[in-house]
C-alpha cells in the first residue's frame, strides 16, 4: 500500500416526546347546527353530538365537550383545522394547518367552564356551546378528510401537539361512506432512545407495510421529509372495527431503535398498540378516523472521522504531523498503527469507547529524512477508517518535467490540493486511473483544490500520476486526502 510521505524540504417540532402538565382531557367533537344552517348536512354519525361526514365545509361546528365527556381543565382553549398526515401541528404556521390561512389562533380562542364551551368572542359564528370551524382551507387528503384540534392554553402558546385533543371528519358532497387515514414518519434516531425528539430528521425512501384484517396488503414509501400517509378505501358504514398492522422494511446497515415509545395521536374512535416496533391500529367501521405519528426510528453508525492532517514543527524545530480523530456516535474502540517511517507516534486522549476527539501526533526522528504514518481508527460498531493521506513536493526542475505516481489510494481519497510555491509552477496535470484533470493558471503562493471522485474506483487500488509544468525552478506541494 502507498504510504503517507512528508518531505522535510516542504514546509463538521417541536419536542414530540414532551409531557406537559396540561394535556387536554375529555373530548371535543364536530357536529351540525340545525338551528342556524337547517337540516340534512350530516351524512353519517349522530348529528346532535358527533357527526362524521358533511356535505359542505361551512356546516361543520365545534361541539365543545358534551356533559358526558367534558373538556378539561377549565380555562382558555383554541381550535384549528388540519389536513391529516405528516407531523400534526395546530400552532399557526404549521404545514398542515388549514385555519391559519384565514386568521390567527387568537381569533379561534374560546373559554371552557365545567367541561363545556362557555364563551367565544372571535369572528366565527357561534351559538354557545357550538362554534363554526369555517373559514379554513381545503384538505390535501384525497378522501376529503380533515382533523379538528382542540388545545388548552394553560401552559401558554405555542402548544405541544401531543397535549391537544383531535377529532376527524370528512367533507364530501353526496357521499356517506367512511374511511380512515393512517400516517407517520421514518426518522434518524440520533440519540438511540426509541422515540422521535426535536430536530431528528426524517429519512426518505423507506418502505412501510400495511396489512389489514379487511384483506388490505400494501406498502407506502416515505417522502423527502420522511413522512408517509395511507387513506383507506371508502366504504359504507358497518358494525365492528378493522385492524391494521403497520411495520417498516429494514435496510442493510441500519439498526432499528424505535419506536419503543408510542407517540401516536388517534382521532375519531381509533386506537393504537405498539409492540416490538410494530403498530396495531384499530379503526371503527362506522366513522371517519385518523391515526398520526406512527413513527419508525433507525440508527446507522458512522465510521470514525479522520480529517486531513496538519503539518508543522514542534518547539525544537522538528517536523510533525497532527491528526485529530473522532467517532462521536458510537465511540472509538482502537487506534491501530500499521505503518511508520522515521517517526515516533503519540496518541493523546484515547480511552476505550471515547466519543471525544483523539489527537495523533507524529514527530520526525531524523529531521533530514522523510517520514510516514498509517493507522486505523476503529469504532465500537466495527467500522474502520484508514488515516493515510499523501503529501509530496512538486518540482519543475530544468529539462523535461518529471512525473510522480502514487498507488494504493483509497476510493474516498479524492480531494486534491495544490499549494503553489514562490516561485511556483503554472499548472499541474493529474491522471487519475487514466482520466486527465488539470489545475491551470496557478499564481505564486496560490492554493487550489479539485475533486477527482468521478475517476476513483472502488477499493484501494487507485493510481494518480502528477506532473508539474511551468518555468524551471518552480515548486509546489501536492496534498491528497479524503
C-alpha positions as a printed Julia matrix, in Angstrom:
482×3 Matrix{Float64}:
   0.0    0.0     0.0
   1.09   3.58   -0.71
   2.17   5.39    2.45
   1.94   8.96    3.68
   5.19  10.76    2.8
   6.34  14.07    4.23
   9.49  15.54    2.7
  11.28  17.91    5.01
  12.13  20.42    2.28
   8.34  21.35    2.31
   7.26  23.48    4.63
 -18.25  19.45   10.98
 -41.45  20.07   16.02
 -41.06  20.57   18.35
 -40.39  18.08   21.16
 -42.76  15.27   20.31
 -41.85  13.3    23.41
 -42.5   16.11   25.86
 -45.21  15.58   28.51
 -46.58  19.0    29.5
 -48.63  19.49   32.63
 -51.88  20.49   30.91
 -52.79  17.74   28.45
 -56.43  18.07   27.43
 -58.78  15.51   28.98
 -62.28  14.6    27.91
 -63.3   15.05   24.27
 -64.37  17.56   21.66
 -66.43  16.68   18.63
 -67.72  18.13   15.39
 -71.43  18.5    14.8
 -74.07  20.36   12.79
 -76.11  23.35   13.92
 -79.59  22.83   12.51
 -80.89  25.97   14.22
 -78.56  28.07   12.04
 -77.93  26.0     8.88
 -81.05  23.85    8.65
 -81.11  20.05    8.37
 -79.64  17.31    6.17
 -76.0   18.46    6.28
 -74.82  15.49    8.36
 -74.35  12.37    6.23
 -73.23   9.97    8.95
 -72.99   9.69   12.72
 -75.04  11.33   15.44
 -75.89  14.88   14.26
 -76.66  16.08   17.78
 -73.25  15.05   19.17
 -70.69  13.7    16.74
 -71.26  13.95   13.02
 -68.6   12.31   10.81
 -69.45  13.36    7.26
 -70.72  16.7     5.99
 -71.9   17.97    2.62
 -70.01  21.25    2.98
 -67.08  22.76    4.89
 -69.23  25.59    6.23
 -71.61  23.22    8.01
 -69.02  21.84   10.47
 -69.26  23.17   14.05
 -67.13  22.53   17.13
 -69.12  20.81   19.87
 -67.02  21.64   22.92
 -67.33  18.92   25.45
 -70.69  17.21   25.86
 -71.55  16.77   29.52
 -70.77  13.04   29.47
 -67.17  13.65   28.39
 -66.37  17.28   29.12
 -63.14  19.05   28.25
 -60.62  19.68   30.98
 -59.06  21.6    32.55
 -61.32  24.65   32.55
 -59.78  27.73   31.02
 -58.74  29.12   27.63
 -58.53  26.94   24.5
 -58.18  27.4    20.77
 -59.19  25.23   17.82
 -57.62  24.59   14.42
 -58.49  22.51   11.37
 -55.63  20.41    9.99
 -55.01  18.2     6.99
 -54.14  14.65    8.11
 -50.69  13.18    7.51
 -47.2   14.43    8.33
 -46.44  15.9    11.74
 -49.65  17.39   13.21
 -49.1   20.95   14.4
 -52.13  23.05   15.39
 -49.98  26.13   16.05
 -50.11  28.87   13.44
 -47.57  28.29   10.69
 -47.8   24.5    10.78
 -47.51  22.92    7.34
 -50.87  21.16    7.68
 -52.74  23.98    9.46
 -55.73  24.96    7.3
 -57.19  27.54    9.7
 -54.23  29.91    9.82
 -54.76  30.74    6.16
 -57.62  32.97    7.37
 -56.95  34.05   10.97
 -54.68  33.53   13.95
 -55.22  31.25   16.92
 -56.25  34.33   18.95
 -59.41  34.64   16.83
 -60.12  30.95   17.47
 -59.71  31.13   21.25
 -62.64  30.19   23.49
 -63.38  29.52   27.17
 -64.29  26.19   28.79
 -66.2   26.13   32.07
 -67.34  22.93   33.79
 -66.11  20.93   30.78
 -68.13  22.84   28.14
 -67.61  25.83   25.86
 -68.92  28.82   27.78
 -67.68  31.88   25.86
 -66.26  32.92   22.49
 -65.54  36.47   21.31
 -63.98  35.94   17.86
 -65.42  36.46   14.38
 -66.51  32.86   13.72
 -70.24  32.18   14.02
 -71.13  30.84   17.46
 -74.19  29.71   19.35
 -72.61  28.59   22.59
 -71.55  25.83   23.14
 -71.13  25.48   19.32
 -68.57  27.38   17.19
 -68.4   27.24   13.39
 -64.96  26.0    12.24
 -65.05  27.81    8.91
 -63.27  29.5     7.34
 -60.44  27.05    6.65
 -58.58  25.9     3.54
 -59.28  22.69    1.6
 -57.66  19.5     2.78
 -54.95  17.84    0.71
 -56.29  14.41    1.66
 -57.78  12.65   -1.4
 -60.7   11.33    0.65
 -61.71  14.79    1.88
 -60.71  14.02    5.47
 -59.95  16.79    7.98
 -58.72  16.83   11.59
 -60.07  19.21   14.23
 -57.64  20.05   17.05
 -58.68  21.49   20.42
 -55.76  22.76   22.52
 -55.51  24.17   26.04
 -53.62  27.43   26.57
 -52.96  26.66   30.25
 -49.24  26.28   29.52
 -49.18  29.22   27.13
 -48.62  29.38   23.38
 -47.35  27.72   21.25
 -48.68  24.38   22.45
 -47.2   20.9    22.3
 -49.31  18.98   19.74
 -49.5   15.84   21.87
 -51.41  17.73   24.57
 -54.33  18.54   22.25
 -57.48  16.55   21.55
 -58.35  15.58   17.99
 -61.43  14.55   16.05
 -61.74  13.51   12.42
 -64.41  14.46    9.91
 -64.99  14.33    6.17
 -66.47  16.78    3.69
 -67.69  15.02    0.58
 -70.85  16.16   -1.21
 -73.4   13.37   -1.58
 -71.13  10.71   -0.02
 -71.99   8.83    3.16
 -69.06   6.44    3.09
 -66.46   6.29    5.86
 -62.69   5.83    5.75
 -59.55   6.26    7.83
 -56.21   7.99    7.42
 -53.04   6.35    8.78
 -49.8    8.35    8.71
 -46.42   8.7    10.32
 -42.75   9.16    9.63
 -39.4    7.43    9.36
 -36.61   9.28   11.16
 -32.97   9.09   12.2
 -32.91   8.26   15.92
 -29.74  10.2    16.61
 -29.65   9.56   20.36
 -30.98   5.98   20.02
 -33.61   6.48   22.75
 -36.51   4.84   20.9
 -38.58   7.97   20.29
 -38.52  10.97   17.99
 -37.04  14.05   19.62
 -36.83  17.63   18.45
 -34.54  18.07   15.46
 -34.23  14.42   14.49
 -34.52  14.4    10.69
 -36.82  12.3     8.54
 -35.47   9.58    6.25
 -36.77   9.31    2.69
 -37.21   6.2     0.57
 -38.18   3.76    3.34
 -40.94   1.23    2.7
 -43.8    0.88    5.2
 -46.05  -2.2     5.06
 -49.78  -2.04    5.89
 -51.74  -5.28    6.37
 -55.43  -5.15    7.31
 -57.99  -7.59    8.61
 -60.14  -6.48    5.65
 -57.65  -8.01    3.2
 -55.51  -4.89    2.72
 -51.88  -5.74    1.91
 -50.0   -2.75    0.59
 -46.92  -0.59    1.0
 -46.14   3.12    1.03
 -42.76   4.86    0.75
 -41.61   7.8     2.85
 -41.25  11.1     1.01
 -38.37  13.56    1.01
 -39.26  14.66    4.56
 -39.54  11.09    5.82
 -43.35  11.24    6.04
 -45.81   8.61    4.83
 -49.61   8.51    4.63
 -52.28   6.0     3.66
 -56.02   6.59    3.25
 -58.2    3.51    3.39
 -60.8    2.84    0.74
 -64.17   4.49    1.35
 -66.9    2.04    2.37
 -70.43   2.03    3.7
 -70.65   2.25    7.49
 -70.89  -1.1     9.27
 -70.55  -2.59   12.73
 -67.24  -3.53   14.31
 -63.67  -2.48   13.65
 -60.86  -3.11   11.17
 -57.35  -3.83   12.42
 -54.19  -2.78   10.55
 -50.67  -3.99   11.29
 -48.04  -1.42   10.3
 -44.3   -2.11   10.15
 -41.23  -0.88    8.32
 -38.97  -2.78    5.91
 -35.42  -2.74    7.23
 -32.45  -1.59    5.15
 -28.97  -3.05    5.28
 -26.52  -1.31    7.58
 -29.21   0.23    9.81
 -30.26  -0.73   13.34
 -33.9   -0.41   14.37
 -34.11   1.57   17.61
 -37.66   2.92   17.54
 -40.28   3.26   18.24
 -40.31   1.77   21.71
 -42.35   4.79   22.88
 -45.86   5.22   21.45
 -46.07   8.82   20.22
 -49.15   8.28   18.06
 -52.25  10.5    18.09
 -55.64   8.96   17.38
 -58.92  10.65   16.41
 -62.43   9.54   15.6
 -62.51   6.46   17.81
 -59.29   4.8    16.55
 -56.84   3.14   18.95
 -53.18   2.06   18.8
 -50.93  -0.51   20.45
 -47.17  -0.78   19.91
 -45.02  -3.86   20.46
 -41.67  -4.94   19.0
 -41.55  -1.94   16.64
 -44.91  -2.89   15.08
 -48.11  -0.87   15.4
 -51.55  -2.45   15.62
 -54.22   0.11   14.75
 -57.95  -0.47   15.26
 -60.37   1.84   13.41
 -64.18   1.93   13.66
 -66.13   0.76   10.62
 -68.88   3.34   11.13
 -66.94   6.6    11.46
 -64.23   8.79    9.98
 -60.99   8.27   11.93
 -57.3    9.07   11.76
 -54.09   7.98   13.44
 -50.96  10.12   13.08
 -47.37   9.9    14.27
 -46.91   6.2    13.63
 -43.15   6.59   13.86
 -40.22   4.34   13.0
 -36.69   5.2    14.12
 -33.39   3.78   12.93
 -29.76   4.49   13.5
 -26.72   3.93   11.33
 -23.29   4.0    12.9
 -20.94   6.34   11.06
 -17.3    5.35   10.76
 -14.67   7.38   12.63
 -13.78  10.74   11.13
 -10.2   11.37   10.12
  -9.8   14.91    8.73
  -6.67  15.94    6.82
  -3.53  16.28    8.95
  -1.82  19.49    9.94
   1.9   19.65    9.19
   4.29  21.81   11.22
   7.24  21.8    13.58
   7.48  21.46   17.35
   9.22  23.8    19.79
  12.57  22.26   18.84
  12.01  22.83   15.13
  11.43  19.13   14.46
   8.8   18.39   11.74
   5.46  16.99   12.95
   2.15  15.83   11.55
  -1.03  16.02   13.66
  -4.33  14.22   13.0
  -7.46  14.64   15.13
  -9.67  11.53   15.04
 -13.21  11.22   16.43
 -16.2    8.86   16.48
 -18.99  10.89   18.07
 -21.86   8.43   17.67
 -20.52   5.04   18.83
 -17.11   5.79   20.31
 -13.58   4.66   19.46
 -12.52   1.12   20.25
  -8.94   1.24   18.97
  -6.3    3.18   17.06
  -4.02   0.67   15.34
  -0.78   2.0    13.87
   0.01  -0.17   10.82
   2.95   1.68    9.25
   5.63   4.14   10.39
   8.67   5.6     8.72
  11.18   7.78   10.56
   8.54   8.81   13.07
   7.5    8.47   16.71
   3.77   8.42   17.41
   1.92   9.85   20.42
  -1.82   9.16   20.83
  -3.36  11.78   23.12
  -6.78  11.49   24.76
  -7.66   7.92   23.82
  -9.86   5.93   26.18
 -11.8    2.85   25.12
 -15.25   3.98   23.95
 -14.44   7.7    23.97
 -16.58   9.95   21.77
 -14.23  12.89   22.27
 -11.53  13.95   19.78
  -8.28  11.97   19.96
  -5.07  13.61   18.75
  -2.42  11.55   16.95
   0.94  13.33   16.68
   3.84  12.02   14.62
   7.29  13.53   15.18
  10.27  13.02   12.89
  13.16  11.0    14.3
  15.74  12.29   11.8
  14.83  15.78   10.57
  16.86  15.24    7.42
  14.8   12.24    6.29
  11.24  11.84    5.06
   8.61  10.39    7.37
   5.37   8.45    7.01
   2.46   7.13    9.08
  -0.63   4.97    8.53
  -3.14   3.93   11.18
  -6.64   2.5    11.5
  -9.34   4.14   13.64
 -11.88   1.51   14.76
 -15.21   2.28   16.45
 -17.28   0.1    18.79
 -19.54  -0.95   15.9
 -16.55  -2.34   14.0
 -16.35   0.45   11.41
 -12.78   1.14   10.29
 -11.34   4.35    8.85
  -7.82   4.29    7.44
  -5.92   7.53    8.09
  -3.41   7.62    5.27
  -3.21  10.91    3.32
  -0.48  11.86    0.85
   1.82  14.88    1.0
   4.59  15.29   -1.57
   6.68  18.02   -3.27
   6.22  19.07   -6.87
   9.35  20.46   -8.53
   9.66  21.91  -12.01
  13.38  21.33  -12.43
  15.35  22.15  -15.56
  14.8   19.98  -18.62
  11.71  17.91  -19.31
   9.02  17.9   -16.5
   9.1   14.72  -14.42
   6.02  12.83  -13.23
   5.3   11.23   -9.86
   2.95   8.28   -9.42
   1.03   7.43   -6.25
  -0.53   3.99   -5.95
  -2.74   2.28   -3.41
  -5.06   5.26   -2.97
  -8.42   4.6    -1.33
 -11.61   5.42   -3.23
 -12.58   8.26   -0.9
  -9.16   9.95   -1.12
 -10.41  12.13   -3.96
  -9.68  15.67   -2.79
  -6.51  17.03   -4.38
  -4.98  20.3    -3.17
  -2.04  22.15   -4.69
  -0.25  24.79   -2.64
   1.91  26.74   -5.06
   5.38  27.91   -4.09
   7.15  31.18   -4.83
   8.36  30.88   -7.45
   5.68  28.34   -8.21
   4.51  26.21  -11.09
   1.97  27.39  -13.69
  -0.15  24.23  -13.88
  -0.48  20.71  -12.53
  -1.71  17.76  -14.57
  -3.33  14.8   -12.82
  -4.03  11.45  -14.46
  -6.42   9.52  -12.2
  -6.88   5.92  -13.31
  -6.33   7.1   -16.88
  -8.61  10.19  -16.7
  -6.99  13.6   -17.12
  -7.56  16.57  -14.77
  -5.73  19.9   -14.92
  -5.23  22.76  -12.48
  -4.14  25.65  -14.69
  -3.25  29.32  -14.27
  -1.7   28.96  -10.81
  -0.29  32.13   -9.26
   2.68  32.15   -6.92
   1.55  31.3    -3.37
  -1.95  30.28   -4.51
  -3.78  27.25   -3.06
  -6.39  25.44   -5.15
  -8.38  22.19   -4.74
 -10.28  19.89   -7.08
 -12.32  16.73   -6.51
 -11.43  13.73   -8.68
 -14.12  11.41   -7.25
 -15.58  10.86  -10.74
 -12.45   8.93  -11.72
 -11.88   6.99   -8.49
 -12.57   3.26   -8.43
 -13.87   1.12   -5.55
 -11.26  -0.27   -3.2
  -7.67   0.76   -2.52
  -6.02   0.31   -5.91
  -6.37   3.8    -7.36
  -3.41   5.31   -9.21
  -2.67   9.03   -9.58
   0.15  10.4   -11.72
   1.11  14.06  -11.24
   3.16  16.36  -13.47
   4.07  19.98  -12.66
   4.56  22.39  -15.58
   5.9   25.92  -15.85
   9.19  27.75  -15.63
  12.21  25.84  -14.29
  12.89  26.05  -10.55
   9.17  26.35   -9.66
   7.91  24.36   -6.68
   4.54  23.36   -5.19
   3.09  21.0    -2.6
   0.64  18.25   -3.51
  -1.84  17.01   -0.92
  -4.33  14.14   -1.5
  -6.91  13.31    1.16
 -10.5   12.25    1.74
